[in-house]
Amino acid sequence: MIVRPEAAADREVAIDVERAAFGEPVEAGIVEAVRDLEGSFALVAEDDGHVVGHVQMSRAWVGETEVLALGPIGVIPDRQRRGIGSALVRAALAEAAERSEAAVILLGSPAYYGRFGFQPAAPHGLANPFAGETEDDFKVDEEDFQIVLLEQGARLEGEVRWHPAFG
């Protein structure tokens, strides 16, 4: 398996991967909304010539500081729990560091993303703008909002904003 930048020929299959991984169109819609915006990039996991995973990175902000948001990230169901998602996260963080990004933020499981260096954002003085219950009774906990600082000594202050596609 290799992880590489998403190519033009991968765009539709990447959307198919996100739909298959989540079983609904929401995440695929986020990818379509942010993929061509300045600062965005995507990586795919390819195995034996087939795209089996995808991660989208897009511009977000903490106050006036530009950061990256990780997600959506999806792996086709029959290939999940085999390290593909982990490889995508590691490669996305490496690419973000290579691009001299200050930080990467996400909403996700602290147990899963903590192994990649993500920490709860609240101790950094950042509030989860999605905390609480959603309209469809899905609960987002404060600790689901996480950050990894890529710029040594970065101080991030202010309101956290994702692209509006994140809802």
DAWO-V502938 format. One record per backbone hydrogen bond with DSSP energy under -0.5 kcal/mol. NH is the residue of the N-H (numbers start at 1). CO is the residue of the C=O. Records with the same first field share a line. If there is no record, write none. Layout:
BEGIN
NH->CO ; CO
END
This chain:
BEGIN
2->46
4->44
6->42
10->7
11->7 ; 8
14->10
15->11
16->12
17->13
18->14
19->15
20->16
21->17
22->18
23->19
29->25
30->26
31->27
32->28
33->29
34->30
35->31
37->34
40->37
41->57
43->55
44->4
45->53
46->2 ; 44
47->50
50->47
52->45 ; 50
53->45
54->74
55->43
56->72
57->41
58->69
60->67
61->161
62->65
63->159
65->62
67->60
68->103
69->58
70->105
71->56 ; 69
74->54
76->52
79->76
80->77
82->79
87->83
88->84
89->85
90->86
91->87
92->88
93->89
94->90
95->91
96->92
97->93
98->94
99->95
100->97
101->96
102->66
104->148
105->68
106->146
108->144
113->109
114->110
115->112
116->113
117->114
118->113
119->147
121->145
124->121
125->122
126->121
129->127
131->128
132->140
134->138
137->134
140->132
141->139
144->141
145->142
146->106 ; 144
147->119
148->104
150->102
151->102
152->150
154->151
156->154
157->155
161->61
166->163
167->164
END
